[in-house]
């Protein structure tokens, strides 16, 4: 089990480095033991991240970890969240305009699920989806789960 102090310090470093690059911290997974730590960091932005950006962020975080923590053995993986993970931030939706989604949202105390709807536009906090001939506007904060549907 990883100590609370190590976990908190890794999270602090991550939360400081990621915004410096104009990125969103989608998720951080820290597992293993104090002697063998595995750190997985998932980053994103409006246009998407590539391998070079992930490497740059990884180098920045690794530098800070090595300065501020005495870890015997650790592995650091920095990547994009992948298409199969739910989107968490409105900025993640922009690069998916024109793609199909599976959406769960709440409105007026009711939960709705939409499948195979296309994201048409984003204006302020309102996302417009279309299904066949109808369109639906959903306020971002009402969305509980949004997954991009992979089509080949």
VMD Tcl script that draws the C-alpha trace (Angstrom):
set ca {
  {0.00 0.00 0.00}
  {1.22 3.48 -0.83}
  {1.48 5.94 2.04}
  {-0.87 8.88 2.18}
  {2.09 11.31 2.16}
  {3.50 9.92 -1.10}
  {0.07 9.87 -2.75}
  {-0.66 13.45 -1.71}
  {2.73 14.69 -2.92}
  {2.32 13.00 -6.32}
  {-1.16 14.51 -6.68}
  {0.17 17.94 -5.68}
  {2.96 17.76 -8.27}
  {0.56 16.57 -10.96}
  {-1.99 19.29 -10.17}
  {0.74 21.94 -10.45}
  {2.40 20.71 -13.66}
  {-0.63 19.89 -15.84}
  {-2.19 23.40 -15.90}
  {1.22 24.92 -16.76}
  {0.90 23.22 -20.16}
  {-2.72 24.36 -20.67}
  {-3.98 20.81 -20.19}
  {-6.82 19.11 -18.36}
  {-6.04 16.47 -15.75}
  {-8.61 13.80 -16.58}
  {-7.49 11.17 -14.09}
  {-4.60 10.09 -11.89}
  {-4.19 6.51 -10.75}
  {-1.56 5.74 -8.11}
  {-1.10 2.12 -7.13}
  {1.44 -0.36 -5.84}
  {3.54 0.02 -2.71}
  {5.94 2.67 -1.37}
  {8.80 0.57 -2.80}
  {7.18 0.00 -6.20}
  {4.87 2.88 -7.20}
  {2.90 2.94 -10.45}
  {1.59 6.36 -11.50}
  {-0.82 6.69 -14.43}
  {-1.78 10.20 -15.52}
  {-4.37 10.93 -18.18}
  {-4.32 14.36 -19.83}
  {-6.40 16.06 -22.51}
  {-7.31 19.42 -24.04}
  {-9.56 20.92 -26.75}
  {-7.47 19.65 -29.64}
  {-6.11 16.39 -28.24}
  {-2.69 15.33 -27.03}
  {0.07 13.55 -28.91}
  {3.03 11.41 -27.85}
  {5.42 14.38 -27.81}
  {3.22 16.34 -25.43}
  {2.78 13.30 -23.17}
  {6.58 12.84 -23.10}
  {7.11 16.50 -22.25}
  {4.62 16.36 -19.37}
  {6.13 13.07 -18.20}
  {9.61 14.65 -18.10}
  {8.30 17.62 -16.11}
  {6.54 15.42 -13.55}
  {9.47 12.98 -13.32}
  {11.85 15.86 -12.63}
  {9.67 17.11 -9.78}
  {9.16 13.62 -8.33}
  {12.90 13.02 -8.29}
  {13.54 16.41 -6.63}
  {10.81 16.16 -4.01}
  {10.33 12.46 -3.26}
  {12.68 9.61 -2.44}
  {11.04 6.78 -4.33}
  {13.10 3.61 -4.67}
  {11.32 2.33 -7.73}
  {8.46 3.87 -9.69}
  {6.86 3.84 -13.11}
  {5.24 6.94 -14.58}
  {2.86 6.69 -17.54}
  {1.37 9.85 -19.06}
  {-1.18 9.45 -21.86}
  {-4.43 10.68 -23.32}
  {-7.49 9.11 -21.71}
  {-8.37 7.11 -24.83}
  {-11.59 7.14 -26.77}
  {-13.29 4.56 -24.54}
  {-13.16 6.68 -21.36}
  {-16.04 9.00 -20.48}
  {-15.45 12.70 -21.18}
  {-15.30 14.80 -18.01}
  {-14.72 18.38 -19.20}
  {-16.51 20.48 -21.80}
  {-13.15 21.23 -23.47}
  {-12.83 17.53 -24.30}
  {-15.96 17.67 -26.48}
  {-14.67 20.18 -29.06}
  {-12.43 17.71 -30.87}
  {-15.38 15.32 -31.12}
  {-17.79 17.59 -33.02}
  {-19.21 15.46 -35.83}
  {-18.76 12.20 -33.89}
  {-21.41 9.95 -32.37}
  {-21.96 9.59 -28.64}
  {-23.68 7.59 -25.98}
  {-24.99 10.13 -23.44}
  {-26.61 9.85 -20.01}
  {-28.02 13.11 -18.68}
  {-30.38 14.36 -16.01}
  {-33.00 17.03 -16.42}
  {-35.85 18.01 -14.09}
  {-35.07 15.06 -11.82}
  {-35.27 12.49 -14.62}
  {-32.44 10.48 -16.16}
  {-32.29 10.01 -19.92}
  {-30.03 7.92 -22.12}
  {-29.26 8.64 -25.75}
  {-27.29 6.35 -28.03}
  {-25.75 7.03 -31.41}
  {-26.35 10.79 -31.34}
  {-24.02 13.12 -33.21}
  {-22.46 16.15 -31.53}
  {-23.26 19.05 -33.84}
  {-22.07 22.12 -31.95}
  {-21.07 23.66 -28.65}
  {-22.10 27.17 -27.70}
  {-21.28 28.45 -24.23}
  {-22.30 25.54 -21.99}
  {-24.88 24.08 -24.40}
  {-24.08 21.02 -26.49}
  {-26.31 20.29 -29.48}
  {-26.77 16.67 -30.55}
  {-28.77 15.29 -33.45}
  {-30.40 11.94 -33.96}
  {-31.90 11.29 -37.39}
  {-33.84 14.51 -38.04}
  {-34.29 15.88 -34.51}
  {-31.88 17.96 -32.44}
  {-31.50 18.12 -28.69}
  {-29.65 20.74 -26.66}
  {-28.17 19.66 -23.34}
  {-26.52 21.91 -20.79}
  {-23.06 20.49 -20.08}
  {-23.62 20.26 -16.31}
  {-26.64 17.98 -16.91}
  {-24.46 15.35 -18.60}
  {-23.62 12.51 -16.22}
  {-21.76 10.29 -18.68}
  {-20.61 10.82 -22.26}
  {-18.68 8.25 -24.29}
  {-17.58 8.68 -27.88}
  {-18.78 5.83 -30.06}
  {-15.99 4.32 -32.11}
  {-17.00 3.80 -35.74}
  {-14.99 2.11 -38.44}
}
mol new
graphics top color blue
foreach p $ca { graphics top sphere $p radius 0.5 }
foreach p [lrange $ca 0 end-1] q [lrange $ca 1 end] { graphics top cylinder $p $q radius 0.2 }
display resetview
